[in-house]
Amino acid sequence: MLFITPSNIHYRPATSVDFEKIGQLLHSCRLPNHDLNPQLQYFFVAEMGNTIIGCAAIEVYGNDGLFRSLAVSDAFRNLKVSEKLLSHIIQLSKEKELSGLYLLTTTAPEYFRKKGWVQIERDTAPHALTLSTEFASVCPASAICMSKQV
């Protein structure tokens, strides 16, 4: 029997061959997956063996990033996988010298508040982000917009 521990989980940047599995994970977590774009998004994945169990991404727009697609398979929740993925995305944002990260959420505003994100009015997000598919069509107008300085 294989015990699931954080030390069995490995984190790495996604490659183009991961996108089908990422799409399946997002679908299973009821998150949008129809607008995945390996040329636009930087994904990190968490994997155990050859199975992708978590993912998170940023889309870069000038000096800002759109954080999206944070998902973890049900069986691997409560192992701090989402925290590790978020940490990798923040580190990548610093390496890319982004000044701010933004997100839209309908289900997890409290989680992000605990991680230092601040709720903002959607129309105050950087203009380039508002033209993204996430802002323009994927997330409903009722989604909460949040930001975090990098």
N, C-alpha and C positions, 0 to 999 in steps of 0.2 A: 504494500500500500504506500502511495506517495503522499507525504504530508505537504500541505501548502504552507510555505513560510515566505516571508519577504525575501529571504536569501535565495529562493528558487526562482525569483522573478528578475528578469534582465531588461534593461532599458536601452533603446538605441534609436537613432534617426530612422525613419521609414524609408524604404526604397520603392521604386515604382511597382515592383512585383507585389508589394504589400497592400496596394490599394483595393483590390477585390476583397481581401479579408477585412480591411478597415471598413469598407462599405457594409459588409455583413454585420460586423460588430455594431456599427452605428444604427443599422436597421433594427437589430435585436434590442437595442437600448432606446428605440423610438426617437432617434435623432435623425436630422436630415442627412442624406447621403447622395442625393442625385446631382449635387453640384461639386463633387470632389474634383480637384484639379491639381495633379502633381506639379504642374509648372507654377502654380500660384501659392500653394500651401506647403508649409514646412511641418510635417508630422513627426511626432515621437511615438513609439509604440512600447508597450510593456508586453513581454512574452514569457511564457513558461514552456520550455521545450520548443516546439515549432508552432505553438498556438499563440496568436495575438490575443491578449486578454484585456488590453487597455490601449487607449490612444488619446492624443491631444494635438492640436495644431494652432499655428498662427498663419494669417495672411498678412503680408507686409504692404503697407500703403504709405510711401514716403517715410516719415519718421515715426509712424504709428503702426501698431499691430492690432489685428482683429483676432482675439482668442476664440477658438471654437472647437467643437467636436470632442469635448472631454467625455470619454465613455469608458466604463469598466464592466466587464462581464459580471453577472450576479454572483457567481461562485467565488469571485476574488475581491469582493467588497470587504471593507473593514481591515484591509491589509496595507492601507495608506498608499495604494497604487495611484489614486488621483492626485494626492499630494506630491508624489515623486514626479509624475508627469507634468504637473503645474510648475514644479521647480525647474525641470528641464526646459520648459517653454520660457520661463522668466530668464534663465541663463542665456538661452539662444537670443532672446530679445536684447539683452545687454550686449552680447557679442555683435549684434547687428546695429547697435547704437540707437535703438528705438527709444523714444522718450515716454511713450505711453502705450498701454494696452487697453483694449475695449472689448466688451462682450455683450451679447444679448442672451437672456435666460428667461424661461417661463417656469422653471422648476427648482432652481437652486440659488436664489438670491442670498439666503442665509449662509449657505456654505461659502460663497464668495465674500460676503461681508466679514466672516471670521478669518478670511485669508487676506484682509486688508483692502478689498475692493470697495469702491464708493459708488452709490447709485447716482446717476446723472440723468438729465433730460435727454431723450434720444436725439432731439434736434441740435444738441450742443456737441455731439460727436464730430470729429473731423470730417469735412465734406467728402473726401476720397473714400472713407469707410462707408458712408451712407449710400454710395453708388455700388457697393458690393452686393452680390446676390443674397448674402445673409441679411443685410439691412433692407434691400429693395424688395425681396420676394419670399425668402425662405422663412424668416421669423415673423410672427404676427406683430401687428402694431402694439398689441398689449404686452409684448416682451419687455422686461426690465433691462435697461441699458446701464452698464457699470463700467468704471474705469479704474486703472491702477497705474501709478507712475512707476517707471522701471528704474 
